[in-house]
């Protein structure tokens, strides 16, 4: 039986107090609505219709053409929102999963289990429910003597007896698709909010003799809908914990999970150790047997097996196997390290390809450069690669030695096995096997130091 998803993402989210449309607020690095779409796809939904309203263009721009869209011009309630999908899917046979775009903690496993129960029972509708210690703010699920769902009552419409019920509606449902849209046509807005509630479909189906079932999730977190920054922070905390457990059960050691920040699309190999204060963001991929942190920040970066990155930042970089990076290194976009490369403290690389076994131990900048194999770049060496308009490249051959405080003014090449003496400023090519010396001859002026001091003190006195 075909499954489709209707994702409700039209609410403005005024309580977020933000210029950013509500469902685009990120949780663990990904907009809430993207989490929801990933979940319905993992639950084998063949089609997904996103109901948009406020901020529709921003949502379309983010989600692209992989989903279908329906516009809710006026915000008249959840039932009215679902009804906007009727021209697209109203006549389709199969199961419709209706889910809110601000519920990023719903899991594919729960959706699959609910859909399977729904099909087995022959129900017209199945409601995902959860039991909450403090159910305030949620619609209550009223059951009959046989456990069937009689109705769902919104918080503002609850009687005192209904308000005491602890089983709540998570806002996620399975419907027989045709019966859903037939019932929606009968929903009215005679309630405290003057809105067309999707929950009224439950009572309508019951009145027509249809079975309405409930699937109770064991994780109340799946009920969390993010309507303000407090709930956003709670969703972030809970999802971060889920992500940590996933990696831990996959063989990754997290020294302090509560102070380790791993986004949803990060992958980590087994026997890697992650130290506290580390942020792994975007589509970062870390191999096996690595040591990351403490206090490393990696965005969209690939790290090969056996590498170590300590107290450093990497942005869209590639780190090969058995590399050592940090502390306090900065790998900027376009940096590619081959295997067994050392990048030490206070080294910055940008758009630089570094060959196997090369070392840049400390206090250097290498940008727009190609560095060969087994190269040593001394303390304080830099590539001067920008003339105010253009970026030029520096090419350093295999086995070259670049001494301390060398400035390589691009475009320039240093050949294989060449040696550049400390303190040189290189503006012309250095051929393979050559030694380059480009510095003034030292001159010592006997006794002149005291004259300089007298001159400096006199200037200071005049300035005061």
C-alpha positions in Angstrom: 0.0 0.0 0.0 1.3 3.4 -1.0 2.4 5.8 1.8 2.5 9.5 1.5 3.4 12.3 3.9 1.7 15.6 4.5 4.1 17.9 6.5 2.5 20.9 8.2 4.9 23.8 7.9 2.8 26.9 7.4 2.8 28.5 10.8 4.6 31.8 11.3 6.1 30.9 14.7 5.7 34.3 16.4 6.9 33.0 19.7 10.3 32.3 18.2 10.7 36.1 17.9 12.9 35.6 14.9 13.3 36.8 11.3 13.9 33.1 10.4 10.8 31.1 9.5 10.1 28.7 12.3 10.6 25.3 10.7 13.9 26.5 9.3 15.4 26.9 12.8 18.2 24.3 13.0 18.3 21.4 15.5 21.8 19.8 15.6 22.8 21.6 12.4 19.7 20.8 10.3 16.4 22.7 9.9 13.6 21.1 11.8 11.5 20.5 8.7 14.5 18.7 7.0 14.7 16.3 10.0 11.0 15.6 9.5 11.4 15.0 5.8 14.3 12.7 6.4 12.2 10.8 8.8 9.2 10.3 6.5 11.5 9.2 3.7 13.1 6.6 6.0 9.6 5.5 6.9 9.1 4.6 3.2 6.8 7.4 2.2 6.8 7.7 -1.6 5.5 11.2 -1.8 5.8 14.2 0.6 3.7 17.3 0.4 4.8 20.3 2.5 2.1 22.8 3.5 3.7 26.3 3.4 2.4 29.7 4.3 4.5 32.4 5.9 8.1 32.3 4.6 7.1 29.9 1.8 9.8 31.1 -0.5 12.5 30.5 2.1 11.2 27.0 2.7 11.1 26.2 -1.0 14.6 27.6 -1.4 15.9 25.4 1.4 14.1 22.1 0.5 14.3 22.3 -3.3 12.3 20.3 -5.8 12.5 16.9 -4.1 9.1 17.5 -2.4 5.7 18.9 -3.5 4.2 22.1 -2.0 0.7 23.3 -1.2 0.1 26.9 -0.1 -2.1 27.8 3.0 -2.8 31.5 2.3 -4.6 32.0 5.6 -3.7 30.4 8.9 -7.1 28.8 9.8 -5.9 25.8 11.7 -4.4 22.3 11.1 -7.5 20.9 9.4 -7.5 23.7 6.9 -3.8 23.3 6.4 -4.1 19.6 5.5 -7.0 20.4 3.2 -4.7 22.5 1.0 -3.0 19.2 -0.1 -6.3 17.9 -1.6 -5.6 19.0 -5.2 -2.3 17.1 -5.1 -3.2 13.9 -3.2 -6.9 13.9 -2.3 -7.8 11.1 -4.7 -4.8 8.9 -3.9 -5.3 5.4 -2.4 -3.2 4.4 0.5 -2.0 5.7 3.9 -1.3 9.4 4.6 1.0 10.3 7.5 0.3 13.7 8.7 3.1 15.3 10.7 4.1 18.8 11.9 7.3 20.4 10.5 8.3 21.5 14.0 8.5 18.0 15.5 12.1 17.0 14.7 12.3 14.3 17.4 9.8 11.9 15.8 11.6 8.8 14.6 11.3 6.7 11.5 11.0 3.6 13.7 7.9 5.1 15.4 6.3 6.1 12.0 6.9 2.6 10.7 5.5 0.9 13.7 2.4 3.2 13.7 1.8 2.6 10.0 2.1 -1.2 10.4 -0.3 -1.1 13.3 -2.7 1.1 11.3 -2.8 -1.4 8.4 -3.1 -4.4 10.6 -6.0 -3.0 12.5 -8.0 -1.7 9.5 -8.4 1.6 11.2 -9.5 4.7 9.3 -7.1 6.7 11.5 -4.3 6.0 14.0 -3.1 8.7 16.4 0.4 8.7 17.8 0.1 9.4 21.5 2.5 9.7 24.5 2.0 9.8 28.2 3.3 13.0 29.8 3.8 13.7 33.5 2.7 17.3 32.9 0.4 17.3 29.8 -0.4 21.0 29.9 -0.5 22.5 26.4 -1.3 19.3 24.6 -4.5 17.9 23.3 -5.8 15.0 25.4 -6.7 11.6 24.0 -10.1 10.4 25.3 -10.4 6.6 25.0 -13.4 4.2 25.1 -13.8 1.1 27.2 -12.0 -1.1 24.6 -9.1 1.3 24.3 -10.3 2.8 21.1 -9.9 6.6 20.6 -13.2 8.4 21.0 -12.0 12.0 20.5 -9.1 14.4 20.9 -9.8 17.5 22.9 -7.5 20.6 22.6 -6.2 22.1 25.8 -8.3 25.2 25.6 -11.5 23.2 25.1 -10.8 20.6 27.9 -13.3 20.0 30.7 -11.6 19.6 34.2 -11.9 15.8 33.8 -10.4 15.9 30.3 -7.6 18.2 31.4 -6.6 15.5 34.0 -5.8 12.9 31.3 -2.1 12.3 30.9 -2.2 10.7 27.4 -1.6 13.4 24.9 -1.8 13.7 21.1 1.6 14.1 19.6 0.2 15.7 16.4 1.3 12.8 14.2 -1.3 10.6 12.5 -1.9 7.8 10.0 -5.1 8.1 7.9 -6.8 6.2 5.2 -6.1 9.0 2.7 -9.5 9.1 1.0 -11.4 8.9 4.3 -9.2 11.7 5.6 -10.2 14.2 2.9 -13.8 13.2 3.0 -13.9 13.9 6.8 -12.0 17.2 6.4 -14.9 18.5 4.3 -17.1 18.2 7.3 -14.9 20.0 9.8 -16.2 23.2 11.2 -14.6 26.0 13.3 -17.0 26.1 16.3 -14.3 26.1 18.9 -12.5 28.5 21.2 -9.9 29.4 18.5 -12.3 29.7 15.6 -10.1 27.3 13.7 -10.6 24.1 11.7 -8.9 21.5 13.8 -7.5 18.3 12.3 -8.3 16.6 15.5 -12.1 17.0 14.7 -11.6 14.4 12.0 -11.3 11.8 14.7 -14.8 12.5 16.1 -16.2 12.6 12.6 -14.7 9.2 11.7 -16.0 7.8 14.9 -19.5 9.2 14.2 -19.4 7.3 10.9 -18.6 4.0 12.6 -15.0 4.0 11.6 -12.3 2.6 13.9 -9.8 5.1 15.3 -6.8 3.5 16.9 -3.8 4.8 18.9 -0.1 4.0 18.8 1.6 5.0 22.0 5.3 5.9 21.6 7.5 5.0 24.5 9.5 8.2 24.1 7.6 11.4 25.1 10.3 13.5 23.4 8.6 12.6 20.1 5.7 14.8 21.2 7.8 17.9 21.4 6.7 20.6 19.0 9.0 23.6 18.9 7.1 26.8 19.3 9.7 29.0 21.1 13.4 29.1 21.9 13.0 27.2 25.1 11.5 24.2 23.3 14.2 24.7 20.6 16.9 24.3 23.2 15.3 21.3 24.7 14.9 19.6 21.3 18.6 20.3 20.6 19.6 18.8 24.0 17.5 15.6 23.4 18.6 15.1 19.8 22.3 15.7 20.7 21.9 12.9 23.3 20.4 10.6 20.7 23.2 11.3 18.3 25.8 10.7 21.1 24.2 7.3 21.9 24.2 6.3 18.2 27.9 6.9 17.9 28.7 5.3 21.3 26.8 2.2 20.3 28.7 2.3 17.0 32.1 2.0 18.8 33.0 5.7 19.3 34.3 6.9 22.7 32.9 10.2 23.9 34.8 11.3 27.0 32.0 13.7 28.0 28.9 13.4 25.9 27.2 16.4 27.6 29.9 18.7 26.4 30.4 17.2 22.9 28.4 18.7 20.0 27.8 16.4 17.1 25.4 17.4 14.3 23.0 15.0 12.6 24.9 14.2 9.4 28.3 13.6 11.0 29.9 10.1 10.6 32.5 8.7 12.9 34.5 5.4 12.6 34.9 2.9 15.4 37.6 3.3 18.1 37.8 7.0 17.6 37.9 9.1 20.8 36.2 12.5 21.0 37.3 14.8 23.8 35.1 17.5 25.4 34.4 20.9 23.9 34.5 19.5 20.4 32.0 20.5 17.7 31.6 18.3 14.7 29.3 20.0 12.2 27.8 19.7 8.7 28.8 16.6 6.8 32.1 16.0 8.7 33.3 12.4 8.3 35.9 11.0 10.7 37.6 7.7 10.2 38.5 5.0 12.7 41.2 5.2 15.4 41.3 9.0 15.5 41.6 11.3 18.4 39.6 14.5 18.1 39.8 17.3 20.6 39.6 18.6 23.2 38.1 21.8 21.8 38.2 21.0 18.1 35.8 22.6 15.6 35.3 20.7 12.3 32.8 21.7 9.6 32.3 19.6 6.5 35.7 18.1 7.0 37.0 14.6 6.2 39.5 13.0 8.5 41.4 9.8 7.6 42.0 6.8 9.9 44.4 7.3 12.8 44.7 11.1 12.7 44.7 13.4 15.7 43.3 16.9 15.7 43.6 18.9 19.0 42.3 22.4 19.8 42.0 23.3 16.1 39.5 24.5 13.5 39.0 22.8 10.2 36.5 24.2 7.6 35.8 22.2 4.4 39.2 20.5 4.7 40.6 17.0 4.0 43.0 15.4 6.5 44.7 12.2 5.4 45.5 9.1 7.4 47.8 9.3 10.5 48.1 13.1 10.4 48.7 15.3 13.5 47.0 18.7 13.5 47.3 21.3 16.3 47.1 22.6 18.8 45.7 25.9 17.6 45.9 25.2 13.9 43.4 26.5 11.3 42.6 24.5 8.2 40.6 26.7 5.9 38.6 25.7 2.8 40.5 23.8 0.1 43.1 22.4 2.5 44.1 18.8 1.7 46.6 16.9 3.7 48.0 13.6 2.5 49.0 10.9 4.9 51.4 11.4 7.8 51.4 15.2 7.6 52.1 17.3 10.7 50.5 20.7 11.1 51.5 22.2 14.4 50.6 25.2 16.6 49.5 28.5 15.2 49.7 27.3 11.6 47.1 28.5 9.1 46.5 26.7 5.7 44.2 27.8 3.0 43.6 26.2 -0.4 46.8 24.3 0.2 47.7 20.7 -0.9 50.3 19.2 1.4 52.1 16.0 0.3 52.7 12.9 2.3 55.1 13.1 5.3 55.5 16.9 5.1 55.8 19.0 8.3 54.6 22.6 9.0 55.3 22.6 12.8 54.5 26.1 14.0 53.7 29.8 13.3 53.4 29.6 9.6 50.9 30.6 6.9 50.6 28.5 3.7 47.9 29.7 1.3 47.2 28.8 -2.3 50.1 26.4 -2.4 51.1 23.0 -3.4 53.6 21.4 -1.0 55.3 18.2 -2.1 56.3 15.1 -0.1 58.6 15.2 2.9 58.9 19.0 2.9 59.9 20.8 6.1 58.6 24.4 6.5 60.3 26.2 9.3 58.9 28.5 12.0 57.4 31.7 10.8 57.5 30.9 7.1 54.7 32.3 4.9 53.5 32.3 1.4 52.7 35.9 0.3 50.1 35.1 -2.2 47.8 38.2 -2.6 48.6 41.4 -4.4 45.3 43.1 -3.5 43.5 41.8 -6.6 44.7 38.3 -7.4 45.7 35.1 -5.6 48.8 33.5 -7.0 50.2 30.0 -6.2 53.3 28.8 -4.6 54.7 25.3 -5.6 57.2 23.6 -3.4 58.8 20.3 -4.6 59.4 17.0 -2.8 62.1 17.0 -0.1 62.5 20.7 -0.1 63.6 22.6 3.1 62.1 26.0 3.8 63.9 27.7 6.7 62.5 29.8 9.5 61.0 33.3 8.6 61.2 32.7 4.9 58.7 34.6 2.7 57.8 33.0 -0.6 56.3 35.7 -2.8 53.9 34.1 -5.2 53.8 33.2 -8.0 57.0 31.2 -7.2 58.3 27.7 -7.4 60.8 25.8 -5.2 62.2 22.7 -6.9 62.7 19.2 -5.5 65.4 18.8 -2.9 66.0 22.6 -2.8 67.0 24.5 0.3 65.8 28.0 1.2 68.0 29.6 3.9 66.3 31.1 7.0 65.2 34.7 6.7 65.1 34.8 2.9 62.5 36.6 0.8 62.1 34.5 -2.4 60.8 36.2 -5.5 62.3 34.1 -8.2 62.2 30.3 -8.9 64.5 28.1 -7.0 65.7 25.2 -9.1 65.9 21.6 -8.0 68.8 21.0 -5.7 69.7 24.7 -5.3 70.3 26.6 -2.1 68.6 30.0 -2.1 69.8 32.9 0.0 68.0 36.2 -0.3 68.8 38.5 2.6 71.0 41.5 3.3 74.6 41.0 4.5 74.8 41.7 8.2 76.6 44.9 9.2 77.6 45.7 12.9 78.3 49.3 13.8 80.5 49.4 16.9 79.2 51.4 19.9 76.2 52.7 17.9 73.6 51.2 20.3 74.0 54.0 22.9 73.5 56.7 20.2 70.2 55.1 19.2 69.1 55.1 22.8 69.9 58.8 23.2 68.1 59.6 20.0 65.0 57.6 21.1 64.9 59.2 24.6 65.1 62.7 23.1 62.2 62.0 20.8 60.1 60.6 23.6 60.8 63.8 25.7 59.8 66.1 22.8 56.6 64.2 22.2 55.6 64.5 25.9 
